[in-house]
């Protein structure tokens, strides 16, 4: 498959995947509404960088090993599910102040690197990623594909992910949109927290085979 065709395929498929509700979407939405545009964008960057891990092992065939090894997948499920539940539990503690200014979930550390790291972990510990990226790459990869082309495809997927979540952040940061969410901000944080916990539980109880 030539580069242009491959990029078009990856753009369509991965945009649809990124737009579907999941841990990354919930996490970015929650942090944007609670802590503002800066935190949301840094989380989005961390999530995009987290894709580099999945892209690397997928391109070299490790996704096939993980997805067919019950022991490895079990550990990924435990780590991923537990981290999602941890993130969700923070949302459940959201409270509104007397002045109706939403305190929201516990703020992520102020350091940009630590905020990016939180987004990175949210994405890397997603146990569904190995199978998804294996499927995605089988659409465009071939045994004789040069390394530079694989790198281009990988970087493009990361860019698509970053653009999508940046758009989500900017929409949620529009004053009129944000104000509507903030009126019931602590309830939204709690609902998103419940969603994150349910995703984590679903990961933990799902079959490994």
N, C-alpha and C positions, 0 to 999 in steps of 0.2 A: 504494500500500500504506500502511495506517495505521501509526502509530508502534508500537503494541503488537504488531501482527502482525510488523512488520519486526524488532523487537527479539527476538521469539521465534525467528524464522528465523535471525537472525545468531547467537543464543546457541547453537542446536543445531549449526549448520554450523561455526562457529569453534571451539567447544569440541572437536569431533571433530578439527579440523585441528590445534589446539594440542596435543592429547593424542597425536597421532601422532609417532613418533620423527623427530627432525630436529635441525639445528644448535642451535636454542634450547634444546631439551630436554636435549641432551647437555651443553651449556655450563652450564646452571643446575645440573644434577645433579653435574657434575664440581666446580664451584666450591663447592657446598654441602658435599659430602663432604670436600673438601680444606681449605676455609677457613672453614666454619661457616655458621650461619643468617644472620648479618648480611650476609655477602658474597652469599649466595644470594638474599636478598630484594632487595638493591640491584641485582644483575644482573637479577632479574625485573622490577624497576621500569624499568631501562634498556631491556629488551626491549619492555615495554609502550609506553614512550615512542617507541621506534623505529617502532612501528606508525603513529605520526602522520604520518611521511613517506610511507609507502605509501598511507595513507588520503587524504592531501592530493592526491597526483597521480592516484589512482584516481578520486576524486570529480570531478576536473576533466578526466578523459579522457586523462591522460598515460600511463596504463598501456597503453592501446591503442597509443600511439605507440611506447613502448619495446618492447612484445612483438612488434611488427611491423617494427621497425628492427633489422636484423642487426648493424649497426655499434654502436648503442647497447647492445644486449643483449650483444654480445661484450665490451664494456668492463665491464659489470656482472658478467658471468660471471668475467672475469679477477680483478676486485677481490674478489668474493665467494668464489670458490674459493681464492684465495691466502690470504685471511684465515682461512678454515676450516682450511687446512693449517697455518698458523702457530699457531692455537690448539691443534690436535691435536699438533703437535710438542712443545709444552710438556707435554702429558700423557704423552708417551713418555719423558720424562726423570724421571718420578715415581720416588721411592725411599723405602723404609721404613728408619727408624733402627734401631739395635741393640735398642732397647727396644720395637720394634714399633709405635711411634707414627708414624703416617704423615705424612711431610713433604709428600707429594703434589706436584702441579704447582707451578710458580712462583706465589707469591702475587700477586694483583693489588695495585696500589698501594693504600695505606691510605685515601687520600682517597675520601670517599663519591662525589664527583662523577666521579672517575676510574673507580671500579668501575661506576657507572651508565653511564658512557660506553662501557665495554667491552661491556656488555650491549646498549647502543644500536647499536653498530657491528655486533655479531653479527647483529642483526635486520635492520638497514638494508641490509647487504651480502648478504642472501639473494637470489640472482638469480631464485628461483622466485616471489618475492613479487608482482612486477608482474602476472603472468598469474593468480595465485591471487586477488588482490584485485580484479582486473577481473571475474573470474567471480563473486566474492562480491557485489560491488556491483550487478551486473546483476540479482541476485535481488530487490533492494529499492529500487534507485534508479529514478526516472522523470524525464523532462526538466523537468517542472513542479514538482519537489520543492523546497520552500523550503530556503534555506541552513541555517537553524537545525535542521531535521530531519536534514540530512546530518551536521551537527555532533554531534547527539545519537547518531546511529548510530555515528559514528566514535569518540566517547568511550566508548560502550558496548562496542565491540569491544576497546578498550584495557583496559577494566575486566575483561572476561572473561579476557583474556590474563593480566593481573596476578593475578587470583584463582586461575587454574589453576596457574601456576608458584609462587605463594605456597603453595598446597596441597602441591605437590611438595616444596618446601623444608621445610615443617613435618613432613611424613612422614619425610623423610630425616634430620631433626633429632631424631626420637624416639630416646632413648638406646638402646633395645633394637635398633631398626632400624639406627641409626648404628653401633653397636658391631659388628654383623654385617658391615656394609660395611667398617669400619675394619680388621677382622682381615686383610682382603686388599685394603686400600685402595689400595696402590700398583699392584696388578694391575688393579683397577677403573679407576684413573686411566689406565693404559696402554691398557686396552681401549676406554675412552671416547675416548682420544686417537686410537687407530686408527680408531674410528668417525668421528671428526671429519675425519681425513685422507681417509678413503674418500669421505665426503660431498663434501669439497673437490675430490678428483680426479674424482668423478662429475660435479660441476658443470662442471669445466674441459673434460672430454671430451664432454659432452653436446652435441647439435646445437642451433644457434641458431634453427633454423626448423622 
